[in-house]
Amino acid sequence: MSQLKTNSITNISNTGDPNIVLGDSGDVQVQSLNSGPLGGFRNQLINGNFQFWQRDTSFTAAGYSSDRWYLSGTAGTFSRGVNAALGQVYSASFSATQDGHIQQGVELPLTGAPGPFMSGSEWTFSVYIKTTDNPVGKDVDIFFRDSVASETNAVRATAAAPTLIATGDPDSNGFTRYSTTFTITAAPSGTNTCLTVKLLGGTSYGVSVDYSAAQLEPGPVATPFEDRPIGTELALCQRYYYQTNDIIYGFRRDSSNGIAISHYFPQTMRAAPTFVGSDSSSNTAGGTNAITQSSFRRTITSPTNPAVPVSYSNAKFDAEL
């Protein structure tokens, strides 16, 4: 058996300190490992593999669609695809007539604060695409925004919209990985809450297009797609949107002739969510602990028995950016 003995490894173009130093006791020191502890949680996008679709699996109108992805455009159909890049289960599928795009807003640590997206930082976006058109050269717009749905106070975060290049050949499912590396050249405005990443829709290709395994990570290299544990990914989604098919009951009649209900979320939400339920016209959501618990109140005149339950079904809690 041959053995290579060395105490450091460096890139051929490096003229400074070694990139990797090997200690006598077996410890390894590196200058960077994908800008994170052991390279974990590189992907800044949530639900990049389009695994979670709490709202529905098919959309024809603008709004949030697959978890954390906002759909702009009203023509054609945007839906969950069952043909995905190798190793994935689902894709996001645009019909050929879909006139808009999908985008995700990555939450900034504080309003107006760039966090990791500071000016001068380098990032790589990658995505698997299946289409009969050529995605090379297609734009991926990067903006700081007040919200994903609005361009109010939008600040282009890059000098120009970066464009995709192919990083390999198609896999056996017909998906090819494309990527683009860019540098942040601007700071967010004082009211911006997120960095948005926009992908073009069907009419930009002239044909249908499927997206799979989208990733935004620090550095100049598109590393393999990061598959986080399913429970972790769902928890990340539920910080922004939570939907339950369970029936929520309330029994207590308050002093204003109403029934009050408290419901605890599975995750701490980004902000106090808006509430939609099957009987929501006379209900309000709020409470002092609205981020972890939402309180509802329904005004009633009968029955007067406080033990008679009032229920809410198909409850939705929205705290999206």
C-alpha positions in Angstrom: 0.0 0.0 0.0 1.4 3.4 -1.0 1.2 6.4 1.4 1.4 10.1 0.7 3.0 12.1 3.5 2.6 15.9 3.6 1.8 18.5 6.1 -0.1 21.0 3.8 -2.0 21.2 0.6 -2.5 24.3 -1.5 -4.1 25.4 -4.8 -1.7 25.6 -7.7 -2.3 29.3 -8.0 -2.0 30.1 -4.3 1.1 32.1 -3.3 0.1 32.6 0.4 -0.6 30.3 3.3 -1.5 26.6 2.6 -5.2 26.0 1.9 -5.2 22.8 4.1 -2.8 22.1 7.0 -2.5 18.6 8.4 -1.4 18.4 12.0 0.7 15.7 13.6 -2.2 14.4 15.7 -4.5 14.1 12.6 -6.3 17.4 13.0 -7.1 19.3 9.7 -7.1 23.1 9.5 -8.7 24.8 6.5 -9.2 28.5 5.7 -12.8 27.9 4.5 -15.2 25.0 4.2 -18.0 26.4 2.1 -18.3 29.3 4.5 -20.1 27.3 7.2 -19.5 24.8 10.0 -18.4 21.7 8.0 -20.2 23.1 5.0 -23.6 22.5 6.5 -26.7 24.7 5.7 -25.0 26.2 2.7 -28.3 26.7 0.8 -29.9 30.0 1.6 -33.1 28.9 -0.2 -35.8 27.1 1.7 -37.6 24.3 -0.1 -35.2 24.5 -3.0 -36.1 21.0 -4.0 -39.9 21.9 -4.2 -40.8 19.1 -1.8 -43.4 21.0 0.2 -46.7 22.3 -1.3 -48.9 23.1 1.7 -51.2 25.4 -0.3 -51.9 23.2 -3.3 -50.0 21.5 -6.2 -51.3 23.5 -9.1 -51.7 27.3 -9.6 -53.0 29.6 -12.3 -52.9 33.0 -10.4 -50.2 35.1 -8.9 -49.3 34.4 -5.3 -47.3 32.0 -3.1 -47.3 28.5 -4.6 -44.8 25.8 -3.6 -43.7 26.7 -0.1 -41.5 29.9 0.0 -41.8 30.4 -3.8 -43.8 33.3 -5.1 -45.5 33.0 -8.5 -45.9 36.1 -10.7 -48.1 35.7 -13.7 -51.7 34.5 -14.4 -51.6 32.7 -17.7 -51.0 28.9 -18.0 -50.3 26.6 -15.1 -47.5 26.3 -12.5 -47.6 23.0 -10.8 -45.7 20.3 -8.9 -43.9 18.0 -11.3 -43.2 14.3 -10.6 -40.2 14.2 -12.9 -37.2 15.7 -11.1 -33.4 15.7 -11.2 -31.8 12.5 -10.0 -32.0 12.1 -6.2 -35.0 14.4 -6.0 -38.8 13.7 -5.9 -40.5 16.8 -7.2 -39.9 19.7 -9.6 -41.6 23.0 -10.3 -43.2 22.9 -13.7 -44.2 25.9 -15.9 -46.6 25.5 -18.8 -45.4 27.0 -22.1 -47.9 29.9 -21.7 -47.0 30.9 -18.1 -46.1 34.5 -18.5 -44.3 35.2 -15.3 -41.7 33.8 -13.0 -41.1 32.4 -9.6 -38.9 34.0 -7.0 -38.0 33.5 -3.4 -37.2 36.1 -0.8 -34.3 35.2 1.6 -35.1 36.9 4.9 -32.5 39.4 6.0 -31.5 39.2 9.7 -33.0 42.7 10.3 -34.8 45.1 8.1 -32.3 47.0 6.1 -29.4 44.8 7.2 -27.6 42.8 4.5 -26.4 40.0 6.9 -24.3 37.6 4.8 -25.3 39.4 1.6 -22.9 42.3 2.2 -21.5 44.3 -0.7 -18.5 42.6 -2.1 -19.6 39.1 -1.1 -19.6 36.4 -3.8 -22.5 33.9 -4.3 -23.4 31.1 -6.6 -26.9 30.2 -7.7 -27.5 26.8 -9.3 -30.6 24.9 -10.5 -31.5 21.8 -12.5 -33.6 22.6 -15.6 -35.4 20.5 -18.1 -36.6 22.2 -21.3 -36.2 21.9 -25.0 -35.0 25.5 -25.1 -31.4 26.5 -24.2 -31.2 28.0 -20.7 -27.7 29.3 -21.2 -27.7 33.1 -20.9 -31.1 33.3 -19.2 -31.3 35.9 -16.4 -31.5 35.3 -12.7 -32.4 38.6 -11.2 -31.1 39.4 -7.7 -32.9 42.3 -5.8 -33.2 43.6 -2.2 -36.9 44.3 -1.7 -39.4 45.3 1.0 -41.4 42.2 0.2 -41.3 39.5 -2.4 -44.6 40.6 -4.1 -43.7 44.3 -4.3 -41.0 46.2 -6.1 -41.4 49.1 -3.8 -37.9 50.4 -2.7 -36.3 47.6 -4.8 -32.5 47.7 -5.0 -30.7 45.6 -7.6 -28.1 43.7 -5.6 -25.8 43.0 -8.5 -24.3 45.3 -11.2 -26.4 43.4 -13.8 -28.6 40.3 -13.9 -26.3 37.3 -13.8 -26.9 34.7 -16.5 -26.9 30.9 -16.4 -24.2 28.6 -17.8 -24.3 24.8 -18.0 -22.3 22.8 -15.5 -22.6 19.4 -17.0 -24.5 17.0 -19.3 -28.2 16.0 -18.9 -28.9 13.3 -16.3 -31.0 10.2 -17.1 -34.2 12.2 -16.2 -33.3 14.9 -18.7 -32.3 17.6 -16.2 -29.1 19.6 -16.7 -27.6 21.7 -13.9 -27.0 25.4 -14.6 -25.3 27.9 -12.4 -24.2 31.5 -12.2 -21.8 33.3 -9.9 -22.2 36.9 -8.9 -21.0 39.5 -6.5 -23.3 41.7 -4.4 -22.6 45.3 -5.4 -25.2 47.2 -3.4 -26.6 47.5 0.1 -30.3 47.1 0.9 -32.4 50.2 1.6 -33.5 50.8 5.2 -36.9 49.2 4.5 -35.8 46.1 2.6 -36.6 42.8 4.4 -35.3 40.2 1.9 -33.0 39.3 -0.9 -35.0 37.9 -3.8 -33.9 35.4 -6.4 -36.0 35.3 -9.5 -36.3 32.5 -12.1 -38.0 33.0 -15.5 -41.2 31.3 -16.5 -42.4 29.4 -19.5 -42.9 32.2 -22.1 -39.3 33.3 -21.5 -38.3 29.9 -22.9 -41.1 29.6 -25.4 -41.8 26.1 -24.2 -42.6 24.4 -20.9 -39.8 24.4 -18.3 -39.2 22.3 -15.2 -37.0 23.4 -12.3 -35.4 21.2 -9.6 -32.9 21.5 -6.8 -32.4 25.2 -6.6 -29.5 26.4 -4.4 -28.0 29.8 -3.4 -24.7 29.4 -1.6 -21.6 31.5 -0.7 -18.5 31.3 -2.8 -17.7 30.8 -6.5 -18.5 27.1 -6.8 -21.8 25.3 -7.3 -21.4 22.4 -4.8 -23.7 19.4 -4.7 -27.3 20.2 -3.8 -27.8 20.2 -0.1 -30.5 17.8 1.0 -31.5 18.8 4.5 -33.6 16.4 6.7 -37.3 16.4 5.8 -38.4 17.5 9.2 -35.9 20.4 9.3 -37.0 21.6 5.8 -40.7 21.5 6.8 -39.9 23.5 10.0 -38.1 26.1 8.0 -41.2 26.4 5.7 -43.6 26.7 8.6 -41.8 29.7 10.0 -43.5 31.6 7.1 -46.7 29.6 6.4 -48.6 26.9 8.3 -51.8 25.1 7.3 -53.7 22.6 9.2 -56.7 20.4 8.2 -57.4 19.7 11.9 -60.5 21.2 13.4 -59.7 23.8 16.0 -62.3 23.9 18.8 -63.2 26.6 21.3 -65.4 26.2 24.3 -64.9 29.3 26.5 -67.5 32.1 26.4 -65.9 35.4 27.2 -67.3 38.5 28.8 -68.2 40.0 25.4 -70.5 37.1 24.5 -67.9 35.4 22.3 -65.9 32.2 22.2 -62.1 32.5 22.4 -59.7 30.0 20.9 -56.0 29.7 21.3 -53.9 27.7 18.8 -50.2 27.0 19.1 -48.1 26.8 16.0 -45.6 24.0 15.4 -42.9 26.5 14.8 -42.2 30.1 15.9 -43.5 32.2 13.0 -41.6 35.1 11.4 -44.3 37.6 12.4 -47.8 37.6 13.7 -49.6 35.8 10.8 -52.8 36.6 9.0 -55.5 34.0 9.6 -57.9 32.4 7.1 -60.4 29.7 8.1 -63.7 28.2 7.1 -65.6 30.6 9.2 -63.3 33.6 9.3 -65.6 36.5 8.4 -66.3 37.3 12.0 -63.0 36.2 13.5 -59.9 38.0 14.3 -56.4 36.7 14.8 -53.9 38.2 17.2 -52.9 38.1 20.8 -49.8 39.1 22.8 -48.0 35.9 21.8 -49.1 35.9 18.2 -45.8 34.6 16.8 -46.0 31.4 18.8 -49.7 31.3 19.6 -52.6 32.8 17.7 -55.9 33.8 19.5 -59.2 33.9 17.8 -62.5 35.2 18.9 -66.0 34.7 17.4 -68.8 36.8 18.5 -72.0 34.9 19.1 -75.5 35.6 20.4 -76.6 32.0 20.8 -76.3 29.5 22.1 -75.4 31.0 25.5 -74.1 27.7 26.9 -70.3 28.2 27.1 -69.7 24.4 26.7 -71.0 24.3 23.2 -68.0 24.2 20.9 -67.3 26.4 17.9 -64.9 25.0 15.3 -62.6 26.3 12.6 -61.4 24.1 9.8 -58.8 24.4 7.0 -57.0 27.1 9.0 -54.2 28.9 7.3 -51.6 31.1 9.0 -49.5 33.4 6.7 -46.4 35.2 7.8 -44.6 35.4 4.4 -42.3 38.2 3.5 
